[in-house]
Amino acid sequence: MKLIIAIVQDDDAADLIDVLTEEGFRVTKLATTGGFLKSGNTTLMIGVEIKDVDRVLAIIEEECKTRNQMVTSPSPVAGSTGVYVPYPVDIEVGGATIFVVDVDKFIKI
C-alpha cells in the first residue's frame, strides 16, 4: 500500500476531490498554507494499492494544471530603509507537489 500526499492550490482542490471520489478513491483533505505566496493550499492524503498509484497521479496531473497569475511583489526584508512600492509580478501557480510513500500498516477501525 502507498500513501499519496498531494499539495494542490485551493482553486484545483474541489474538482480534484470530485474526480478522485468518482473513481472510487477515498481522500482526506487538510487545509494548509503555502510558504511562498502565503496563500491557501489543500493537502490531500490518498491511500491506494500499489497498482493504483499511476492512475491517481494521472488524475492529479489532469486536474491540476499550471497557469500564470499576477500577484503583488512581496514586501522587502524588515529593517530596510526607503519607500516600498509594490509592483505586479507574473508567476506560475497551480500544479501539484506530490509525495508517494510506503505504508507499513493500514488499519481501518
C-alpha positions in Angstrom: 0.0 0.0 0.0 1.1 3.6 -0.7 0.2 7.0 0.7 0.0 9.8 -1.8 0.3 13.2 -0.3 -0.6 15.9 -2.9 -0.4 19.6 -2.2 -2.6 21.5 -4.6 -3.9 25.0 -5.0 -7.3 25.7 -3.4 -8.7 26.5 -6.8 -8.0 23.0 -8.0 -8.9 21.0 -4.9 -12.7 20.7 -5.3 -12.6 19.4 -8.8 -9.7 17.0 -8.0 -11.6 15.6 -4.9 -14.7 15.1 -7.0 -12.9 13.2 -9.7 -11.0 11.1 -7.2 -14.1 10.1 -5.3 -16.0 9.4 -8.5 -13.1 7.0 -9.4 -13.6 5.2 -6.1 -10.6 6.6 -4.2 -11.0 7.9 -0.6 -9.5 11.3 0.1 -8.7 13.1 3.3 -8.5 16.9 2.9 -6.3 19.2 5.0 -6.4 23.0 4.7 -2.8 24.2 4.6 -0.9 27.5 3.7 1.9 27.8 1.3 5.1 29.4 2.4 6.0 31.3 -0.9 2.7 33.1 -1.7 1.3 32.8 1.8 -2.0 31.7 0.2 -4.3 28.8 0.9 -3.4 25.3 -0.3 -5.1 22.0 0.1 -3.1 18.9 1.1 -4.8 15.6 0.1 -3.9 12.3 1.6 -4.9 9.3 -0.5 -4.2 5.7 0.5 -4.0 3.4 -2.6 -2.9 0.0 -3.6 0.4 0.0 -5.5 -1.4 -0.9 -8.7 -3.4 2.3 -8.5 -0.6 4.8 -7.9 -0.1 5.7 -11.6 -3.8 6.1 -12.1 -4.1 8.6 -9.2 -1.0 10.5 -10.4 -2.6 10.8 -13.9 -5.8 12.2 -12.4 -3.9 14.8 -10.3 -1.9 15.8 -13.4 -5.0 16.2 -15.4 -6.9 18.3 -12.9 -4.1 20.5 -11.5 -2.8 22.4 -14.5 -0.3 25.2 -14.1 -1.3 28.8 -15.1 0.1 32.3 -14.8 -1.3 34.7 -12.2 -0.5 38.4 -11.4 0.5 39.0 -7.8 1.8 41.9 -5.9 5.6 41.7 -5.2 6.5 40.6 -1.7 7.4 43.3 0.8 11.2 43.9 1.3 13.0 42.5 4.3 12.3 44.0 7.7 14.6 46.9 8.6 15.2 48.2 5.1 15.0 51.9 4.6 13.2 53.9 1.9 9.8 53.7 0.4 8.4 50.4 -0.7 6.3 50.5 -3.8 4.6 47.1 -4.6 4.5 46.1 -8.3 2.7 43.3 -10.0 4.7 40.2 -10.8 3.6 37.4 -13.2 4.1 34.0 -11.6 3.2 30.4 -12.4 0.7 28.9 -10.0 -1.2 25.6 -9.8 0.1 22.2 -10.5 0.8 19.9 -7.6 3.6 18.8 -5.3 3.3 15.1 -4.7 4.9 12.6 -2.3 4.4 8.9 -2.6 5.4 7.0 0.5 5.3 3.4 1.6 2.7 2.4 4.2 3.9 -0.2 6.7 0.5 -0.8 8.2 -3.1 0.2 7.3 -5.8 -0.2 9.9 -9.4 0.8 9.4 -11.5 0.8 12.6 
